[in-house]
Amino acid sequence: MTTKMTHTPGPWECPGTDGDEWAICHRDRTRKRRTIAHVYYEANARLIAAAPDLLAALRRYVQYEDEKHPFSVRQAARTALAKAEGRTP
């Protein structure tokens, strides 16, 4: 039996440091900011904060991919999407 994985809905933000760690936050329905993760490097924090938007863009690309793009690019997109969704590529 496979369990569907879900994540905290976006958008996520990276408002700055929390001590010596970077916080990744989400605003809930009440607009209250909740921290969902801490990391030690700003570049990682910004990449993680962008993850919901990147996932949405990747899903759109895979849904509307066309033959003008090389096979290797299309395959890389499908593999990355499967990895993000917890499927075997």
C-alpha positions as CSV (number, residue, x, y, z in Angstrom):
1,M,0.0,0.0,0.0
2,T,1.4,3.4,-1.0
3,T,0.7,6.5,1.1
4,K,0.4,9.7,-0.7
5,M,3.0,12.2,0.6
6,T,2.0,15.8,1.1
7,H,3.9,18.8,2.1
8,T,3.2,22.1,3.8
9,P,1.6,24.2,1.1
10,G,3.5,27.1,-0.4
11,P,4.5,29.8,-0.6
12,W,7.4,29.3,1.7
13,E,9.7,32.2,2.7
14,C,13.2,32.6,4.1
15,P,12.9,35.7,6.3
16,G,16.4,35.5,7.7
17,T,18.5,34.0,10.4
18,D,17.3,32.5,13.6
19,G,20.6,32.6,15.6
20,D,23.2,30.9,13.5
21,E,20.6,29.0,11.4
22,W,18.4,30.1,8.5
23,A,14.6,29.6,9.0
24,I,12.2,28.5,6.3
25,C,8.7,29.6,7.1
26,H,5.1,29.3,6.0
27,R,2.2,31.5,6.8
28,D,-0.9,29.6,7.8
29,R,-4.5,30.6,7.1
30,T,-4.4,33.0,9.9
31,R,-1.3,34.7,8.4
32,K,0.8,33.6,11.4
33,R,4.3,32.7,10.4
34,R,5.3,29.1,11.3
35,T,8.9,27.8,11.0
36,I,9.0,24.5,9.0
37,A,12.7,24.0,8.9
38,H,16.1,25.3,9.9
39,V,19.3,25.0,7.9
40,Y,22.8,26.3,8.3
41,Y,23.5,27.9,4.9
42,E,21.5,30.7,3.2
43,A,21.8,29.2,-0.2
44,N,20.1,26.0,1.1
45,A,17.4,28.0,2.8
46,R,16.6,29.9,-0.3
47,L,16.5,26.7,-2.4
48,I,14.2,25.0,0.1
49,A,11.9,28.1,0.3
50,A,11.6,28.0,-3.5
51,A,10.7,24.3,-3.5
52,P,6.9,24.6,-3.8
53,D,7.3,27.0,-6.8
54,L,9.9,24.8,-8.4
55,L,7.7,21.7,-8.0
56,A,4.7,23.5,-9.5
57,A,6.8,24.7,-12.5
58,L,8.3,21.2,-13.0
59,R,4.8,19.6,-12.9
60,R,3.7,22.1,-15.6
61,Y,6.7,21.5,-17.7
62,V,6.2,17.7,-17.6
63,Q,2.5,18.1,-18.4
64,Y,3.1,20.3,-21.4
65,E,6.6,19.2,-22.5
66,D,7.0,19.2,-26.2
67,E,9.3,17.4,-28.6
68,K,11.4,20.6,-29.3
69,H,13.3,19.9,-26.1
70,P,16.0,17.2,-26.2
71,F,15.0,13.8,-24.7
72,S,17.7,14.2,-22.0
73,V,16.0,17.4,-20.7
74,R,12.6,15.8,-20.7
75,Q,13.9,12.7,-19.0
76,A,15.7,14.8,-16.4
77,A,12.5,16.7,-15.6
78,R,10.5,13.5,-15.3
79,T,13.2,11.9,-13.0
80,A,13.4,15.0,-10.8
81,L,9.6,15.2,-10.5
82,A,9.4,11.5,-9.5
83,K,12.1,12.0,-6.9
84,A,10.2,15.0,-5.5
85,E,7.0,13.0,-5.3
86,G,8.6,10.0,-3.6
87,R,8.2,7.8,-6.7
88,T,10.9,5.6,-8.2
89,P,12.2,7.4,-11.3
